């Protein structure tokens, strides 16, 4: 019953909040705040009881299954904590914006339930179901502002989510066929004794791609730097802190069960992880937008976690239990740390946004000079993510670095490659310190170029109310709490069961040396690159070439230009071949017939709804009639969503095409 309330309770609350919001917006805000607080309290109960829960024969062959081991319980609590914190902060953030809030809170609560469903899932099919739900519900965060930039970013986000979901589904189908189960508990043994070992790696790569789309892994990261700047700051905190971790969760689960010890899969995870780590840091360094910098930073930190995952797999393939445990400890702790750090930093960015309504560095420069609470919260988050000793990021990055060093010592085959990766790791950590130093000095140290603007900033000493201050400053204190080895090592032990971590000595000379190398690199990059290259005539300049945007450079031309051309040439080949021409015509006619059947069914369903639920009936001239609930709801959504429906239509079309392809593939090969 506890898991049922945690997972499905927010779905019920979503509908209730929408109805309450139609009557009274203040009551709705209070209802959502109390609801997310209750979700946090329920999640905390998972530490006292370890229940399992199953819903039989619903959507899947074996039903939906949930479980609460140490890692899942911790992330269920973190998920609920982040929702409660952003809800508390959002009250003031949206105080000057009353449009589309009913929609925002409705889908935010739906996303909460779906995220808890993924984090507490007991098998991959349950995780997949809730993964797809949150992909669509979180899409509304991206298009919330309904500006052209928001719609374009939402289109990209939805397209990547749909493609990733289809590839993920194909991977699950392959794995289910090869192993006979998708249960996390039984998957490892099932894969070990499977007679179809050749299918396991392709299935794993498909699953990696699918979950990697949500995680922001290179090269399917293109949605992440574009979605965060246009989404509301409370939503950005959740997109960065939790939804990317949903993707990492899936990758981690498949790595620890089906593909633990697979050397090829280890490199498949490790190399994109290293690229993601370095590329995200470089993009963040060049960015001149506060939230875009934090978004690219999230991409880089996901790369750190994926690098740790790859090292865990390499150690397990060589039978190095200690190295496996160290890498697993580092990546799980960094997942937790990054979630909490980005909660603090994006809420701090939200304070700037809700007061100034701008995010470019030149315009917000000097805003935080006389705001000690905001300065302290942002500084603690910056120190944590930069890996400064005594703060939480130092411990997790030290463990990740130790995992790489352990691989260099004990893996002769990849020693040279891992040595290069170690320096990329240290350099990426240095860039993290450089771009966070850039943000802090810009907002809290420098003065605005316009003295009148700076004077107005200085007069505005109270930049947030008490509840927002509690959310920002309270979450930032966790950077210090989790920076203490006594606490963090016990948290790792609870999540992973790796008892040797309790003896880990974090502040040895060797570990401190690695941290100080990164910090020295960061200081050098700030003084030489940021101050001398990225600042010209006193202004921050964006020198990153627009032509290097993968979406505009490769993905959009591929879909809009090359794919139709390829399909046209393929059709010509079919049409000119004597053998294939009749087959092509038969398939074309069958497709037309099937399309018309589905079109008729759709029209029939719509007609049935209009005559029943939607209360359509003939009326006399002048007679007034009250529209049904669905008509009123659709009118409200249509008025607020703008171009939303065209995107959903495209997504539905792509989903149907993808499902047909998957089913045909399974029918032909299995």
C-alpha positions in Angstrom: 0.0 0.0 0.0 2.9 2.4 0.8 4.4 2.0 -2.7 1.0 2.4 -4.3 0.5 5.7 -2.5 4.0 6.9 -3.5 3.7 6.0 -7.1 0.0 6.5 -7.9 -0.9 9.1 -5.3 0.5 12.0 -7.4 -1.7 10.9 -10.3 -4.7 11.3 -8.2 -3.5 14.6 -6.8 -2.9 15.9 -10.3 -6.6 15.5 -11.2 -7.7 17.0 -7.9 -5.3 20.0 -8.2 -6.7 20.8 -11.7 -10.3 20.8 -10.5 -9.4 22.9 -7.4 -7.4 25.3 -9.6 -10.5 26.0 -11.8 -12.2 27.3 -8.6 -9.4 28.9 -6.6 -5.8 29.2 -7.5 -4.5 29.9 -4.0 -6.2 26.8 -2.7 -4.6 24.8 -5.5 -1.1 26.1 -4.7 -1.6 25.2 -1.0 -3.0 21.8 -2.0 0.0 21.0 -4.3 2.4 22.2 -1.5 0.8 19.9 1.1 0.6 17.0 -1.5 4.3 17.1 -2.3 5.2 17.4 1.4 3.0 14.3 2.1 4.8 12.5 -0.8 8.2 13.3 1.0 6.9 11.9 4.3 5.6 8.7 2.7 9.0 8.3 0.9 10.9 8.6 4.2 8.9 5.6 5.5 10.7 3.4 3.0 13.7 3.5 5.2 11.8 1.8 8.0 10.0 -0.8 5.8 11.2 -2.5 2.7 8.0 -3.5 0.9 7.5 -5.0 -2.6 4.4 -4.4 -4.7 2.9 -6.0 -7.8 0.0 -5.1 -10.0 -0.8 -8.3 -11.9 -1.6 -8.4 -15.7 -1.7 -4.6 -16.3 -0.1 -3.4 -19.6 2.6 -6.1 -19.4 2.7 -9.9 -19.4 3.9 -10.1 -15.8 2.2 -7.0 -14.5 3.9 -4.0 -12.9 6.4 -4.7 -10.1 8.0 -2.4 -7.6 10.6 -2.9 -4.9 12.6 -0.7 -2.5 16.1 -1.7 -1.9 18.6 0.8 -0.5 19.4 2.7 -3.8 15.7 2.9 -4.8 14.6 4.1 -1.4 17.2 6.8 -1.4 16.3 8.1 -4.8 12.6 7.9 -4.1 13.3 10.3 -1.1 15.5 12.5 -3.2 12.8 12.7 -5.9 10.1 13.7 -3.4 12.5 16.1 -1.7 13.3 17.9 -4.9 9.6 18.2 -5.8 8.8 19.5 -2.4 11.6 22.1 -2.6 10.7 23.3 -6.1 7.0 23.5 -5.1 7.9 25.7 -2.2 10.0 27.9 -4.4 7.5 28.0 -7.3 4.9 29.8 -5.2 6.9 33.1 -5.4 8.4 32.3 -8.8 5.0 32.2 -10.5 3.5 35.0 -8.4 3.7 37.4 -11.4 2.6 34.7 -13.9 -0.9 33.3 -13.7 -1.3 31.8 -17.2 -1.0 28.1 -17.8 -0.4 27.3 -14.1 -3.2 24.8 -13.9 -1.6 22.9 -16.7 1.9 23.3 -15.2 0.9 21.8 -11.8 -1.3 19.1 -13.4 1.6 17.7 -15.4 4.2 18.4 -12.7 2.3 16.0 -10.3 1.9 13.5 -13.1 5.7 13.6 -13.7 6.3 13.1 -10.0 4.3 9.9 -10.0 5.9 8.7 -13.2 9.4 9.4 -11.8 8.7 7.6 -8.6 7.4 4.7 -10.7 10.7 4.5 -12.6 12.9 4.8 -9.4 10.9 2.1 -7.6 10.5 -0.3 -10.5 11.3 -3.9 -10.1 11.7 -4.8 -13.7 12.6 -3.1 -17.0 9.1 -3.1 -18.5 7.7 -1.3 -15.5 10.5 1.2 -15.7 9.8 1.6 -19.5 6.1 2.3 -19.0 6.7 5.1 -16.5 9.7 6.3 -18.5 7.4 6.9 -21.5 4.8 8.6 -19.3 7.2 11.1 -17.9 8.7 11.8 -21.3 5.3 13.2 -22.4 4.3 14.9 -19.2 7.6 16.7 -18.7 7.3 18.0 -22.3 4.8 20.6 -21.1 7.6 22.1 -18.9 9.7 22.9 -22.0 6.9 24.6 -23.9 5.4 26.3 -20.9 6.3 29.8 -22.1 4.9 29.1 -25.6 7.5 31.3 -27.2 9.0 30.3 -30.6 12.2 29.2 -28.8 10.2 27.2 -26.3 8.2 25.4 -29.0 11.3 24.6 -31.0 13.0 23.3 -27.9 9.9 21.3 -26.9 9.8 19.8 -30.4 13.4 18.7 -30.2 12.8 17.3 -26.7 9.8 15.3 -27.8 11.4 14.0 -30.9 14.4 12.7 -29.0 12.1 11.2 -26.4 10.0 9.4 -28.9 13.0 8.0 -30.9 14.7 7.0 -27.7 11.6 5.3 -26.4 11.2 3.3 -29.6 14.8 2.1 -29.6 14.5 1.3 -25.9 11.4 -0.8 -26.6 13.3 -2.8 -29.3 16.1 -3.4 -26.8 13.7 -4.7 -24.2 12.0 -7.0 -26.8 15.4 -8.4 -27.7 16.4 -8.9 -24.1 13.1 -10.4 -23.2 13.5 -12.9 -26.0 17.1 -13.8 -25.1 16.8 -13.9 -21.3 13.1 -14.8 -20.8 12.7 -12.1 -18.1 13.1 -8.4 -17.5 13.0 -8.6 -13.7 16.1 -6.9 -12.1 16.3 -9.7 -9.5 16.4 -12.6 -12.0 18.0 -10.9 -15.1 21.6 -11.5 -14.2 21.3 -15.3 -13.8 18.9 -15.5 -16.8 21.5 -13.7 -19.1 24.3 -16.0 -17.8 22.4 -19.2 -18.8 20.8 -17.8 -21.9 21.2 -19.8 -25.2 21.0 -16.6 -27.2 24.1 -14.8 -25.9 24.6 -13.0 -29.3 21.5 -11.0 -28.7 22.4 -9.6 -25.3 24.9 -7.0 -26.4 22.7 -5.5 -29.2 19.8 -5.4 -26.7 22.1 -3.6 -24.2 23.2 -1.1 -26.8 19.6 -0.3 -27.7 18.7 0.1 -24.1 21.7 2.3 -23.6 20.6 4.6 -26.4 17.1 4.8 -25.2 17.9 5.7 -21.7 20.8 7.8 -22.9 18.4 10.1 -24.7 16.8 11.1 -21.4 20.2 11.3 -19.6 21.6 13.8 -22.1 24.4 11.5 -23.3 26.4 12.4 -26.4 25.4 12.4 -29.2 21.7 12.5 -28.2 22.2 15.5 -25.8 21.0 18.2 -28.2 17.7 18.7 -26.3 19.3 19.5 -23.0 21.1 22.8 -23.6 18.0 24.1 -25.3 15.2 22.9 -23.0 16.6 24.3 -19.7 16.8 28.0 -20.6 13.2 28.1 -21.9 11.6 26.1 -19.1 10.6 27.7 -15.8 13.4 27.5 -13.2 11.6 25.1 -10.9 11.1 22.8 -13.8 14.7 23.2 -14.9 15.8 22.1 -11.5 13.8 18.9 -11.9 14.8 18.3 -15.5 18.5 18.6 -14.6 18.4 17.1 -11.1 16.0 14.2 -11.6 14.9 13.5 -15.1 18.4 13.1 -16.4 18.9 10.6 -13.5 16.0 8.6 -14.7 18.1 7.9 -17.8 21.2 7.2 -15.8 19.1 4.9 -13.6 18.1 2.7 -16.6 21.7 2.5 -17.8 22.9 1.6 -14.3 20.3 -1.1 -13.9 21.0 -2.8 -17.2 24.8 -2.5 -16.5 24.5 -4.1 -13.0 22.3 -6.9 -14.1 22.4 -8.1 -17.7 25.8 -6.7 -18.8 28.0 -6.7 -15.8 31.4 -7.9 -16.9 30.8 -7.3 -20.7 33.9 -5.7 -21.9 32.5 -4.4 -25.2 29.5 -2.8 -23.5 31.9 -1.3 -21.0 33.7 0.6 -23.7 30.3 1.5 -25.3 29.4 3.3 -22.1 32.8 4.6 -21.2 33.8 6.4 -24.4 30.5 8.4 -24.9 30.6 9.1 -21.2 34.1 10.7 -21.5 33.0 12.8 -24.6 29.8 13.9 -22.7 31.9 14.9 -19.7 34.4 17.0 -21.7 32.0 18.5 -24.3 29.5 19.6 -21.7 32.2 21.4 -19.7 33.4 23.2 -22.8 29.9 24.2 -23.8 29.3 25.5 -20.3 32.5 27.5 -20.4 31.6 29.3 -23.6 27.9 30.0 -22.7 26.9 33.5 -21.8 23.4 32.5 -20.5 23.0 31.6 -16.8 20.6 28.7 -17.2 22.3 27.4 -20.4 25.6 27.3 -18.5 24.0 25.2 -15.8 22.3 23.0 -18.4 25.6 22.3 -20.2 27.1 21.7 -16.7 24.4 19.0 -16.1 25.5 17.3 -19.4 29.1 17.3 -18.2 28.2 15.9 -14.8 26.2 13.1 -16.4 29.4 12.4 -18.3 31.2 12.0 -15.0 28.6 9.5 -13.9 28.7 7.5 -17.2 32.5 7.4 -17.0 32.1 5.9 -13.6 29.6 3.4 -15.0 32.1 2.4 -17.7 34.9 2.0 -15.2 32.7 -0.2 -13.1 32.0 -2.5 -16.0 35.7 -2.6 -17.0 36.7 -3.6 -13.4 34.0 -6.2 -13.3 35.1 -7.7 -16.7 38.6 -8.1 -15.2 37.3 -9.6 -11.9 38.5 -6.6 -9.8 35.9 -6.5 -7.0 37.4 -3.6 -5.2 37.7 -1.4 -8.3 34.1 -2.3 -9.2 32.9 -1.3 -5.7 34.9 2.0 -5.8 33.5 3.0 -9.2 29.9 2.0 -8.2 30.3 4.0 -5.0 31.5 7.1 -6.8 28.8 7.1 -9.5 25.9 6.5 -7.1 27.1 9.2 -4.7 27.7 11.6 -7.6 24.1 11.0 -8.8 22.8 12.1 -5.4 25.2 15.0 -5.2 24.4 16.3 -8.6 20.7 16.1 -8.0 20.9 18.2 -4.9 23.5 20.6 -6.3 21.4 21.4 -9.3 18.3 21.9 -7.1 20.2 24.7 -5.4 21.8 26.3 -8.4 18.7 26.3 -10.6 16.5 27.8 -7.8 19.2 30.4 -7.3 19.0 31.1 -11.1 15.2 31.2 -10.7 15.6 34.1 -8.1 17.6 36.0 -10.7 15.0 35.2 -13.4 11.9 36.1 -11.4 13.3 39.5 -10.5 15.1 40.5 -13.7 13.4 38.4 -16.4 16.7 38.1 -18.2 19.5 35.6 -18.0 22.4 36.9 -20.1 25.5 37.5 -18.1 26.0 41.1 -19.1 22.5 42.0 -18.0 22.6 40.2 -14.7 26.1 41.2 -13.8 26.3 42.6 -10.3 22.8 41.6 -9.3 23.8 39.6 -6.2 26.5 41.9 -4.7 24.4 42.8 -1.6 22.3 39.7 -1.3 24.1 37.5 1.2 21.6 34.7 1.4 21.5 34.2 -2.4 25.3 34.5 -2.5 25.8 31.9 0.2 23.4 29.4 -1.5 24.9 29.8 -4.9 28.5 29.6 -3.5 27.8 26.4 -1.7 26.4 24.8 -4.8 29.3 26.1 -6.9 31.9 24.7 -4.3 30.1 21.4 -4.3 29.9 20.9 -8.0 33.6 22.1 -8.4 34.9 19.3 -6.1 36.3 21.6 -3.5 37.4 19.6 -0.4 34.9 19.6 2.6 32.0 19.8 0.1 29.9 17.0 -1.3 31.2 16.9 -4.8 34.8 16.4 -3.6 34.0 12.9 -2.2 32.1 11.6 -5.2 34.6 12.9 -7.7 37.5 11.5 -5.6 35.9 8.1 -5.7 35.3 8.4 -9.5 38.9 9.4 -10.0 40.1 6.6 -7.7 38.1 4.2 -9.9 40.1 5.4 -13.0 43.4 5.2 -11.1 42.6 1.7 -10.0 41.9 0.7 -13.6 45.3 2.1 -14.7 47.1 0.0 -12.0 45.3 -3.2 -12.7 44.2 -3.2 -16.3 47.2 -3.6 -18.6 45.1 -3.8 -21.8 43.6 -0.4 -21.4 46.2 1.3 -19.3 47.2 3.9 -21.9 43.6 4.7 -22.7 42.7 5.1 -19.0 45.7 7.4 -18.5 44.3 9.7 -21.2 40.8 9.5 -19.7 42.3 10.4 -16.2 43.6 13.7 -17.6 40.4 14.4 -19.5 38.6 13.8 -16.1 40.9 16.2 -14.3 40.7 18.8 -17.1 36.9 18.5 -17.2 36.8 19.0 -13.4 39.0 22.1 -13.9 36.6 23.5 -16.5 33.8 23.0 -14.0 35.6 25.2 -11.5 36.3 27.7 -14.2 32.7 28.2 -15.4 31.3 28.2 -11.9 33.9 30.9 -10.9 32.9 32.8 -14.0 29.2 32.8 -12.9 29.9 33.6 -9.3 32.3 36.6 -10.1 29.9 37.9 -12.7 26.8 37.9 -10.5 28.2 38.5 -7.0 31.5 40.3 -7.4 31.6 42.5 -10.5 29.5 45.6 -11.0 27.1 46.2 -13.8 28.4 48.3 -16.7 25.5 50.6 -16.3 25.9 52.4 -13.0 22.2 53.2 -12.8 21.3 49.6 -13.2 23.8 48.6 -10.5 22.2 51.2 -8.1 18.8 49.6 -8.7 20.2 46.2 -8.0 21.8 47.4 -4.8 18.5 48.9 -3.6 16.7 45.6 -4.1 18.2 43.8 -1.0 15.2 41.5 -0.5 15.3 39.3 -3.6 13.1 36.5 -2.3 10.6 35.8 0.4 11.0 33.5 3.4 9.7 30.3 1.8 12.0 30.7 -1.3 14.9 31.6 1.0 14.3 28.4 3.0 14.2 26.4 -0.2 17.4 27.8 -1.7 19.5 28.1 1.5 18.1 24.9 3.1 19.0 22.8 0.1 22.5 24.4 -0.1 23.3 23.3 3.4 23.3 19.7 2.1 26.5 20.5 0.2 28.2 20.7 3.6 26.4 17.8 5.3 27.1 15.3 2.5 30.7 16.6 2.3 31.5 14.8 5.5 32.9 11.3 4.9 31.2 9.9 8.0 27.8 10.6 6.4 28.5 10.0 2.7 30.2 6.6 3.2 27.3 5.4 5.2 24.9 6.6 2.5 26.9 4.7 -0.1 26.9 1.6 2.0 23.1 1.8 2.3 22.7 2.3 -1.5 25.2 -0.3 -2.7 26.0 -2.7 0.1 29.7 -2.0 -0.4 31.0 -2.3 3.1 34.7 -1.6 2.3 33.7 2.0 1.6 33.3 2.6 5.4 37.1 2.5 5.6 37.6 5.0 2.8 40.1 7.8 3.6 39.0 10.8 1.7 41.6 13.4 2.7 44.8 11.6 1.9 47.6 13.4 0.1 47.0 11.5 -3.1 43.3 12.3 -3.1 43.8 15.9 -2.3 46.4 16.2 -5.0 43.9 15.2 -7.7 41.4 17.7 -6.4 43.9 20.5 -6.3 45.2 19.7 -9.8 41.6 20.2 -11.1 41.2 23.4 -9.2 44.5 24.8 -10.4 43.5 24.0 -14.0 40.2 25.8 -13.4 41.9 28.9 -12.0 44.3 29.0 -14.9 41.5 28.6 -17.5 39.5 31.4 -15.8 42.4 33.8 -15.8 43.7 33.1 -19.3 40.7 32.0 -21.3 37.7 33.6 -19.6 39.2 36.9 -18.7 41.3 37.4 -21.8 39.3 35.6 -24.5 35.7 35.3 -23.5 35.5 38.9 -22.1 36.0 41.6 -24.7 35.7 45.3 -24.0 34.2 44.5 -20.6 31.4 42.3 -22.1 30.9 38.5 -22.1 31.0 37.2 -25.7 29.7 33.9 -27.1 32.4 32.6 -29.4 31.0 29.1 -29.8 30.3 28.6 -33.6 26.6 28.2 -34.3 27.4 25.8 -37.1 28.6 23.2 -34.6 25.0 22.7 -33.4 24.5 18.9 -34.0 20.7 19.4 -34.4 21.0 21.9 -37.2 24.2 20.5 -38.7 23.2 16.8 -38.9 19.8 15.7 -37.4 17.4 18.2 -39.0 19.0 17.9 -42.5 19.0 14.2 -42.2 15.3 14.0 -41.4 14.0 16.8 -43.6 16.3 16.5 -46.6 18.2 13.2 -46.9 15.6 10.8 -45.5 12.9 11.8 -47.9 15.4 11.6 -50.8 16.4 8.1 -49.7 12.8 7.0 -49.4 12.1 8.4 -52.9 15.1 6.5 -54.4 14.0 3.3 -52.6 10.5 3.7 -54.0 12.0 4.1 -57.5 14.0 0.9 -57.0 10.9 -1.0 -56.0 8.9 0.4 -58.8 11.4 -0.5 -61.6 12.1 -4.0 -60.4 9.9 -6.7 -62.1 9.8 -8.9 -59.0 9.5 -6.2 -56.4 7.1 -3.9 -58.3 4.0 -6.1 -57.7 5.0 -6.6 -54.1 5.5 -2.9 -53.7 2.0 -2.2 -55.1 0.4 -4.8 -52.9 2.1 -3.4 -49.8 1.0 0.1 -50.8 -2.6 -0.9 -51.3 -2.6 -2.8 -48.0 -1.2 0.3 -46.2 -3.9 2.5 -47.8 -6.6 0.0 -46.7 -5.2 -0.2 -43.1 -5.0 3.6 -42.9 -8.6 4.0 -44.0 -9.7 1.4 -41.5 -7.9 3.2 -38.6 -9.2 6.5 -39.9 -12.7 5.2 -39.8 -12.3 3.8 -36.3 -10.9 7.1 -35.1 -13.8 9.1 -36.6 -16.2 6.6 -35.1 -14.7 6.9 -31.6 -14.8 10.7 -31.9 -18.5 10.6 -33.0 -19.3 8.3 -30.1 -17.7 10.6 -27.6 -19.4 13.6 -29.1 -22.8 11.9 -28.8 -22.2 10.5 -25.3 -19.6 11.9 -22.9 -19.3 15.3 -24.6 -23.1 15.7 -24.6 -23.5 16.8 -28.2 -27.2 16.9 -29.2 -29.5 18.7 -31.6 -30.9 21.9 -30.1 -33.5 24.4 -31.2 -32.6 27.8 -32.4 -31.9 30.1 -29.5 -31.7 27.2 -26.9 -28.7 27.4 -24.6 -26.8 24.2 -23.8 -24.1 23.5 -21.4 -21.0 21.9 -22.9 -19.7 18.7 -21.4 -16.6 18.4 -19.3 -14.4 17.1 -22.1 -15.4 20.0 -24.3 -14.6 22.6 -21.6 -11.3 20.9 -20.9 -10.3 20.7 -24.5 -11.2 24.4 -25.0 -9.1 25.4 -22.1 -6.1 23.3 -23.2 -6.4 24.5 -26.9 -6.5 28.1 -25.8 -3.3 27.7 -23.7 -1.3 25.2 -25.6 -0.8 27.2 -28.9 1.3 24.9 -31.2 1.2 22.0 -28.7 -1.2 19.9 -30.7 0.9 19.8 -33.9 3.8 18.5 -31.9 1.7 15.9 -30.2 0.3 14.8 -33.6 3.8 14.4 -35.0 4.9 12.5 -31.9 1.9 10.2 -32.2 2.6 9.5 -35.9 6.2 8.7 -35.1 5.2 6.5 -32.3 2.8 4.5 -34.5 5.3 4.1 -37.3 7.9 3.0 -34.8 5.7 0.4 -33.1 4.8 -1.0 -36.5 8.5 -1.3 -37.4 9.2 -3.0 -34.1 6.4 -5.5 -34.4 7.4 -6.3 -38.0 11.0 -6.8 -36.8 9.9 -9.2 -34.0 7.6 -11.1 -36.4 10.3 -11.6 -39.0 13.2 -12.5 -36.8 11.6 -14.2 -33.8 
